Amino acid sequence: MRAVILAGGLGTRLRPYTTVIPKPLVPIGDRPVLEHIIRSLVRSGVDHIDLCVNHLGELILIYLANADIPPQIRLAFHWENEPLGTAGALAMVPDLEGSFIVVNGDILTTLDYCALYEHHQREGAALTVAMHGKRVDIDLGVIESEDSLVTDYIEKPSLRYQVSMGIYVYEERALKYLPEDGPCQFPDLVLRLIKAGERVAAYECAADWFDIGTVHEHERAVVDIEQFPEKYDVEAPLLDPHDVSRTFE
């Protein structure tokens, strides 16, 4: 099984940390979030991982050359000369065939990738989006009105949405809807697929999920992994830490 990790973002919401460290190398517990992602994918049966990198990508390469990940895993680096967006970056990865997983490089989750992949196959979709329930608290009184008259007053309501987890399963045919050149963001690709009549499936799950792109979410992720390390398998090394020699494509 093959996966692509999108690791080229600037990480502007985590500045000043990401001025010197690429966001995928921001640590959670005793290892960076990127390593958590790779180890989780490996446990799910992924044996080929492509990394799309840009901002401070050289540091990512150096780190992974010395990380305790299995040497049999095929890692390939693809360098963006300019930001291509959360979907457009896939255009520079060669030979993407069949079904493959795509993960943003700033995600900590207990998602079962195998269950997501199997759901995608059952749906026969061009693209499947993993979703997570998110509560949004409004700390003001919300007024509903009609014809200049108040019809309802809701004090500090809570709304609940299903949000994208930044984790997807693609079919290679979805790539045909990318622009021939230039950037493309993931929401734009979704709308292109829907407009073309392609099936875009939704996978709702109750897995733990943190988008560590903000300081607040990063702090929450750090607390969770400290309290519940077994959920993220942080105590199980995949490789002898002294055997760290590997090469990349």
Disulfide bonds with the S-S distance in Angstrom:
none
